[in-house]
């Protein structure tokens, strides 16, 4: 069937995610590389997210756990 003769199937509606926004910042490549090494493979975004939330809320225990994770990954 040609494209013009196909019936368009309705796309399933995506559920609305609760007010998700993008928070971005610029940093030198060396800093980015350091974050990736400290976080471990494939975990940089979660690492930075957790660090930012721990700092913003004053959660020193969570911040210390992230620092320990970084020390382990940097060995």
ABEGO torsion letter per residue (X at the ends): XBAAABBBBBBBBBBBBBGBBBBBBBBBAAAAAAAAAAAEBGAAAAAAAAAAAAAAAGBAAAAAAAAAAAAAAAX
